Amino acid sequence: MPAKLQFGLDTFGDLAFQEDGTAMSADATLRQVVHEAQLADELGLRMFALGEHHRPEFAISSPEIVLGAIAMVTKQIKLGTAVTVLSSDDPVRVFERFSTLHGLSHGREEIMLGRGSFTESFPLYGYDLQNYDELFTEKIALWQKLLAGGKLNWSGKFTQKLTNTTVYPQLPKGETIATSLAVGGSPESIIRAVYYDIPVVIAIIGGEPTRFRPYVDLYHKAAQQLKKPEHPLGMQAHGIILDDEAEARSVGWQYIRAEMDRIGIDRGWAPMTRDRFEFEIDKGAYYVGTPEQVAQKLAKNMKALDMSRFDLVYGTGGQLIHQREETIRNYATKVVPRVRELLGGEA
């Protein structure tokens, strides 16, 4: 187990609920997310990352704007995306947005690139899903060129031609935009991350986490064969951490199950059964329960998968404000210290 352990929070900006069960507006949810980021910063978590979605149940379609607001009210926490769908965006514009965030946050930004588990951004921005893989391959190559700085010469099939072009604002000399790559279980994505020398974060949304061990082994093998450095590996998963186990399971059944069923309509998934939900808590991908229960399960899976980074996806399905905030507090003050104790990791 790597000594340096890192823990963060992710949110998709799920529309939250007031304490009386009234659904909050997108505007109010955005302000709540900023407040939750302040709380995470005060509690000493490493990362606060936002998803990009273009659906009615999520408030965040432009993570960088929200991160800019968060940058103004936080001091230490890193500000990231989970994920930026680079395939359906312009890498030049993405670079400009993140180099701007770099200045606002004093270099605390971190971008997580992905092909897009949710694909609504492709037709929205005029991209053909038939080019799903080609778009990402070309655009990640352009992203790497942009990070190098200076004048750029570039020509691609899906991207603009750039001749002796400088993109502004440029990053200060010697500085960069921390970049990671989200992987959902594709061997090709693992190889791509190794080839471009980008750290990997595996999104585990269902099933036993140990089934991802072959991807971890592939990463190490590919790094050796391609003679690339091996970066610490990370993972992210959904969770609810409350002081009462029965309440945590009840909240999870109400909100996580509802969101997965909504997503499943588009993806052809069968509705989640109670047995399946309980399996995901006991042996699968969900970290739902008391702080001690979550810590024990998390430590076990991080050790089995050789992970040194974990990002908890909180607020899934919306949830009441106090449930979201209790999860953040329990995660930061009880789960993280306990996992460090169990694994012997550095603070």
Secondary structure as UniProt FT lines:
FT   STRAND          6..11
FT   TURN            19..20
FT   HELIX           26..42
FT   TURN            43..44
FT   STRAND          47..50
FT   TURN            56..57
FT   HELIX           63..71
FT   TURN            72..73
FT   STRAND          78..81
FT   STRAND          84..85
FT   HELIX           86..88
FT   HELIX           91..104
FT   TURN            105..106
FT   STRAND          109..114
FT   HELIX           121..124
FT   TURN            125..126
FT   HELIX           129..131
FT   HELIX           132..148
FT   STRAND          152..154
FT   STRAND          162..165
FT   TURN            173..174
FT   STRAND          178..183
FT   HELIX           187..195
FT   TURN            196..197
FT   STRAND          200..203
FT   HELIX           209..212
FT   HELIX           213..226
FT   STRAND          233..241
FT   HELIX           245..267
FT   HELIX           274..282
FT   STRAND          287..289
FT   HELIX           291..305
FT   STRAND          307..313
FT   TURN            316..317
FT   HELIX           321..330
FT   HELIX           331..335
FT   HELIX           336..343
//
